[in-house]
Amino acid sequence: MATQYSIQGKTAKGIAASVERGVTEGELAPGDALPPVRKLADDLGVSPGTVATAYKELRARGLVVTRGRGGTVVAEAPSVASRRPPRMPEGLTDLASGLPDPAFLPVLRPPREVRPVYGSHRAAPRLAVLEELTRAWFRRDGVPAARVTFAHGALD
């Protein structure tokens, strides 16, 4: 039984989220046993039905499996990906989420006046300073920078 991770929650959703967090963060490893329904219910001060509902949700999502008298354990290979992004190990940069690291973004001051432009997004006002900063950054890294495209979203 997993003794280092303490499952929390007062609702089925909260308990399931706590177990998911433990799996996502590596505190609960594949094969780790979860407490029996009645024991966890006593520990958390909730009804056994609440814990059973949480375990049922976790089973439906493939995060845990029930082995009859062997109890409920963390699945060897969860069939459903976690809704939480994985924690990035220190020293690595997350390139999968599509979200830019704020540390790499330049501090920009908006121009005095930006007027709305109707029609094609290609007619939108261009920030020449941002384009030149981007070209310089690309050139420094050896990336061809003659033409730079800015898009409305990290995955465009």
Secondary structure, DSSP 8 states (H G I E B T S, - for coil): ---SS----SSHHHHHHHHHHHHHTTSS-TT-B---HHHHHHHHTS-HHHHHHHHHHHHHTTSEEE-GGG-EEE-SS-SS--SS-----TT----SS----GGGS------S------S-GGGS---HHHHHHHHHHHHHTT---SS----SSTT-
